[in-house]
């Protein structure tokens, strides 16, 4: 994460963790290449969850609207 965010250079990371610079570069490249997969897979999961919840939410909105309208009707009578 330090290499991706740019908080430390690859050289600083290799010295601190006693690893070869090539490894840090490879890990950084893999992470950046797969980052789009993580983001897109999360979006599809969120979209599915929203679609599953939608009918129930619309029903709840309808009930709440009725609750708001009915007291107004009784006040008019």
BALOBA-1460 file (C-alpha; in Angstrom, 3 decimals):
// residues 77
<rec num="1" residu="x" x="0.000" y="0.000" z="0.000"/>
<rec num="2" residu="x" x="2.895" y="2.328" z="0.688"/>
<rec num="3" residu="x" x="4.120" y="1.900" z="-2.886"/>
<rec num="4" residu="x" x="0.656" y="2.394" z="-4.383"/>
<rec num="5" residu="x" x="-0.158" y="5.507" z="-2.388"/>
<rec num="6" residu="x" x="3.303" y="6.955" z="-2.953"/>
<rec num="7" residu="x" x="3.980" y="7.540" z="0.744"/>
<rec num="8" residu="x" x="7.304" y="5.756" z="0.338"/>
<rec num="9" residu="x" x="9.513" y="5.022" z="-2.613"/>
<rec num="10" residu="x" x="10.170" y="1.457" z="-3.684"/>
<rec num="11" residu="x" x="13.739" y="1.853" z="-2.441"/>
<rec num="12" residu="x" x="12.540" y="2.925" z="1.034"/>
<rec num="13" residu="x" x="10.183" y="-0.046" z="1.210"/>
<rec num="14" residu="x" x="12.854" y="-2.540" z="0.183"/>
<rec num="15" residu="x" x="15.286" y="-1.293" z="2.793"/>
<rec num="16" residu="x" x="12.671" y="-1.253" z="5.559"/>
<rec num="17" residu="x" x="11.339" y="-4.750" z="4.852"/>
<rec num="18" residu="x" x="14.528" y="-6.337" z="3.473"/>
<rec num="19" residu="x" x="12.970" y="-7.410" z="0.180"/>
<rec num="20" residu="x" x="14.061" y="-7.068" z="-3.422"/>
<rec num="21" residu="x" x="12.799" y="-4.046" z="-5.399"/>
<rec num="22" residu="x" x="11.500" y="-6.318" z="-8.156"/>
<rec num="23" residu="x" x="9.069" y="-7.937" z="-5.697"/>
<rec num="24" residu="x" x="7.672" y="-4.591" z="-4.638"/>
<rec num="25" residu="x" x="7.243" y="-3.542" z="-8.258"/>
<rec num="26" residu="x" x="5.531" y="-6.819" z="-9.152"/>
<rec num="27" residu="x" x="3.153" y="-6.636" z="-6.167"/>
<rec num="28" residu="x" x="2.321" y="-3.036" z="-6.977"/>
<rec num="29" residu="x" x="1.629" y="-3.869" z="-10.633"/>
<rec num="30" residu="x" x="-0.580" y="-6.856" z="-9.684"/>
<rec num="31" residu="x" x="-2.544" y="-4.789" z="-7.216"/>
<rec num="32" residu="x" x="-3.136" y="-1.986" z="-9.693"/>
<rec num="33" residu="x" x="-4.091" y="-4.453" z="-12.441"/>
<rec num="34" residu="x" x="-6.616" y="-6.199" z="-10.204"/>
<rec num="35" residu="x" x="-7.985" y="-3.067" z="-8.545"/>
<rec num="36" residu="x" x="-10.564" y="-2.608" z="-11.296"/>
<rec num="37" residu="x" x="-11.779" y="-6.192" z="-10.700"/>
<rec num="38" residu="x" x="-12.319" y="-5.444" z="-7.034"/>
<rec num="39" residu="x" x="-14.243" y="-2.277" z="-7.752"/>
<rec num="40" residu="x" x="-16.455" y="-3.749" z="-10.476"/>
<rec num="41" residu="x" x="-17.243" y="-6.929" z="-8.543"/>
<rec num="42" residu="x" x="-18.268" y="-4.824" z="-5.549"/>
<rec num="43" residu="x" x="-20.562" y="-2.712" z="-7.694"/>
<rec num="44" residu="x" x="-22.402" y="-5.684" z="-9.128"/>
<rec num="45" residu="x" x="-22.900" y="-7.128" z="-5.669"/>
<rec num="46" residu="x" x="-24.241" y="-3.801" z="-4.394"/>
<rec num="47" residu="x" x="-26.523" y="-3.475" z="-7.394"/>
<rec num="48" residu="x" x="-27.953" y="-6.953" z="-6.803"/>
<rec num="49" residu="x" x="-28.569" y="-6.188" z="-3.130"/>
<rec num="50" residu="x" x="-30.362" y="-2.965" z="-4.073"/>
<rec num="51" residu="x" x="-32.509" y="-4.742" z="-6.631"/>
<rec num="52" residu="x" x="-33.458" y="-7.364" z="-4.056"/>
<rec num="53" residu="x" x="-34.468" y="-4.688" z="-1.521"/>
<rec num="54" residu="x" x="-36.313" y="-2.453" z="-3.984"/>
<rec num="55" residu="x" x="-39.790" y="-4.082" z="-3.927"/>
<rec num="56" residu="x" x="-39.918" y="-4.023" z="-0.134"/>
<rec num="57" residu="x" x="-38.831" y="-0.406" z="-0.030"/>
<rec num="58" residu="x" x="-41.506" y="0.622" z="-2.521"/>
<rec num="59" residu="x" x="-44.122" y="-1.158" z="-0.397"/>
<rec num="60" residu="x" x="-42.902" y="0.647" z="2.690"/>
<rec num="61" residu="x" x="-43.041" y="3.998" z="0.889"/>
<rec num="62" residu="x" x="-46.613" y="3.260" z="-0.160"/>
<rec num="63" residu="x" x="-47.637" y="2.401" z="3.421"/>
<rec num="64" residu="x" x="-46.032" y="5.560" z="4.762"/>
<rec num="65" residu="x" x="-47.773" y="7.693" z="2.158"/>
<rec num="66" residu="x" x="-51.122" y="6.170" z="3.127"/>
<rec num="67" residu="x" x="-50.381" y="6.830" z="6.791"/>
<rec num="68" residu="x" x="-49.706" y="10.476" z="5.973"/>
<rec num="69" residu="x" x="-52.838" y="10.902" z="3.854"/>
<rec num="70" residu="x" x="-55.331" y="9.090" z="6.109"/>
<rec num="71" residu="x" x="-54.938" y="11.362" z="9.173"/>
<rec num="72" residu="x" x="-55.506" y="14.390" z="6.924"/>
<rec num="73" residu="x" x="-58.743" y="12.837" z="5.617"/>
<rec num="74" residu="x" x="-60.076" y="12.219" z="9.132"/>
<rec num="75" residu="x" x="-59.299" y="15.789" z="10.132"/>
<rec num="76" residu="x" x="-61.372" y="17.076" z="7.218"/>
<rec num="77" residu="x" x="-64.438" y="15.103" z="8.326"/>
